[in-house]
């Protein structure tokens, strides 16, 4: 169920953004900021 939920969320996010590559870049940037905040 978790994999299916993640796949559906990821697919809808890429569609709403209009560009899958742009969506991935934003996803990595926001995840990186979250990880950086945990370490500091």
N, CA and C atoms as an extended XYZ file, in Angstrom:
120
Properties=species:S:1:pos:R:3:atomname:S:1:resname:S:1:resid:I:1 pbc="F F F"
N         0.811       -1.184        0.000 N   UNK     1
C         0.000        0.000        0.000 CA  UNK     1
C         0.865        1.263        0.000 C   UNK     1
N         1.959        1.222        0.741 N   UNK     2
C         2.812        2.410        0.795 CA  UNK     2
C         3.447        2.707       -0.564 C   UNK     2
N         3.889        1.669       -1.245 N   UNK     3
C         4.505        1.864       -2.560 CA  UNK     3
C         3.471        2.392       -3.551 C   UNK     3
N         2.277        1.847       -3.499 N   UNK     4
C         1.217        2.317       -4.400 CA  UNK     4
C         0.866        3.774       -4.106 C   UNK     4
N         0.774        4.129       -2.838 N   UNK     5
C         0.474        5.509       -2.465 CA  UNK     5
C         1.561        6.465       -2.912 C   UNK     5
N         2.815        6.064       -2.731 N   UNK     6
C         3.926        6.913       -3.155 CA  UNK     6
C         3.931        7.074       -4.673 C   UNK     6
N         3.675        5.989       -5.388 N   UNK     7
C         3.673        6.032       -6.850 CA  UNK     7
C         2.570        6.955       -7.361 C   UNK     7
N         1.395        6.864       -6.795 N   UNK     8
C         0.288        7.725       -7.218 CA  UNK     8
C         0.565        9.190       -6.888 C   UNK     8
N         1.106        9.447       -5.702 N   UNK     9
C         1.427       10.822       -5.316 CA  UNK     9
C         2.517       11.398       -6.199 C   UNK     9
N         3.529       10.597       -6.461 N   UNK    10
C         4.643       11.038       -7.297 CA  UNK    10
C         4.169       11.327       -8.721 C   UNK    10
N         3.344       10.472       -9.262 N   UNK    11
C         2.832       10.670      -10.619 CA  UNK    11
C         1.953       11.906      -10.729 C   UNK    11
N         1.094       12.114       -9.746 N   UNK    12
C         0.225       13.297       -9.803 CA  UNK    12
C         1.028       14.580       -9.605 C   UNK    12
N         2.075       14.541       -8.782 N   UNK    13
C         2.932       15.713       -8.608 CA  UNK    13
C         3.649       16.078       -9.889 C   UNK    13
N         4.131       15.087      -10.598 N   UNK    14
C         4.818       15.346      -11.868 CA  UNK    14
C         3.847       15.895      -12.915 C   UNK    14
N         2.613       15.389      -12.925 N   UNK    15
C         1.629       15.883      -13.890 CA  UNK    15
C         1.225       17.318      -13.590 C   UNK    15
N         1.018       17.630      -12.331 N   UNK    16
C         0.605       18.974      -11.944 CA  UNK    16
C         1.715       19.973      -12.260 C   UNK    16
N         2.960       19.580      -12.047 N   UNK    17
C         4.094       20.460      -12.302 CA  UNK    17
C         4.276       20.704      -13.797 C   UNK    17
N         3.939       19.754      -14.612 N   UNK    18
C         4.061       19.918      -16.063 CA  UNK    18
C         5.345       19.347      -16.628 C   UNK    18
N         6.359       19.206      -15.819 N   UNK    19
C         7.635       18.667      -16.277 CA  UNK    19
C         8.167       17.701      -15.222 C   UNK    19
N         8.371       16.463      -15.605 N   UNK    20
C         8.861       15.476      -14.654 CA  UNK    20
C        10.254       15.835      -14.156 C   UNK    20
N        11.100       16.365      -15.033 N   UNK    21
C        12.464       16.722      -14.631 CA  UNK    21
C        12.444       17.855      -13.600 C   UNK    21
N        11.622       18.851      -13.815 N   UNK    22
C        11.509       19.953      -12.864 CA  UNK    22
C        10.971       19.461      -11.524 C   UNK    22
N        10.008       18.556      -11.566 N   UNK    23
C         9.450       17.985      -10.339 CA  UNK    23
C        10.525       17.253       -9.544 C   UNK    23
N        11.360       16.483      -10.220 N   UNK    24
C        12.423       15.738       -9.546 CA  UNK    24
C        13.431       16.691       -8.915 C   UNK    24
N        13.784       17.754       -9.620 N   UNK    25
C        14.741       18.732       -9.074 CA  UNK    25
C        14.170       19.365       -7.808 C   UNK    25
N        12.929       19.797       -7.847 N   UNK    26
C        12.318       20.395       -6.664 CA  UNK    26
C        12.226       19.391       -5.525 C   UNK    26
N        11.894       18.161       -5.841 N   UNK    27
C        11.792       17.124       -4.819 CA  UNK    27
C        13.133       16.907       -4.138 C   UNK    27
N        14.211       16.806       -4.911 N   UNK    28
C        15.537       16.626       -4.330 CA  UNK    28
C        15.957       17.834       -3.505 C   UNK    28
N        15.684       19.037       -4.001 N   UNK    29
C        16.056       20.238       -3.257 CA  UNK    29
C        15.332       20.321       -1.918 C   UNK    29
N        14.040       20.079       -1.937 N   UNK    30
C        13.271       20.162       -0.697 CA  UNK    30
C        13.633       19.042        0.278 C   UNK    30
N        13.880       17.846       -0.230 N   UNK    31
C        14.331       16.754        0.635 CA  UNK    31
C        15.699       17.069        1.226 C   UNK    31
N        16.581       17.644        0.410 N   UNK    32
C        17.914       18.005        0.882 CA  UNK    32
C        17.866       19.054        1.975 C   UNK    32
N        16.990       20.037        1.820 N   UNK    33
C        16.847       21.058        2.855 CA  UNK    33
C        16.322       20.459        4.156 C   UNK    33
N        15.407       19.528        4.037 N   UNK    34
C        14.889       18.843        5.226 CA  UNK    34
C        15.966       18.027        5.928 C   UNK    34
N        16.789       17.352        5.159 N   UNK    35
C        17.879       16.570        5.745 CA  UNK    35
C        18.918       17.483        6.379 C   UNK    35
N        19.229       18.599        5.720 N   UNK    36
C        20.201       19.544        6.241 CA  UNK    36
C        19.722       20.123        7.576 C   UNK    36
N        18.438       20.399        7.650 N   UNK    37
C        17.889       20.950        8.885 CA  UNK    37
C        17.988       19.960       10.041 C   UNK    37
N        17.820       18.670        9.758 N   UNK    38
C        17.930       17.649       10.807 CA  UNK    38
C        19.352       17.550       11.347 C   UNK    38
N        20.336       17.761       10.490 N   UNK    39
C        21.729       17.620       10.904 CA  UNK    39
C        22.233       18.831       11.673 C   UNK    39
N        21.613       19.972       11.490 N   UNK    40
C        22.090       21.207       12.159 CA  UNK    40
C        21.384       21.471       13.452 C   UNK    40
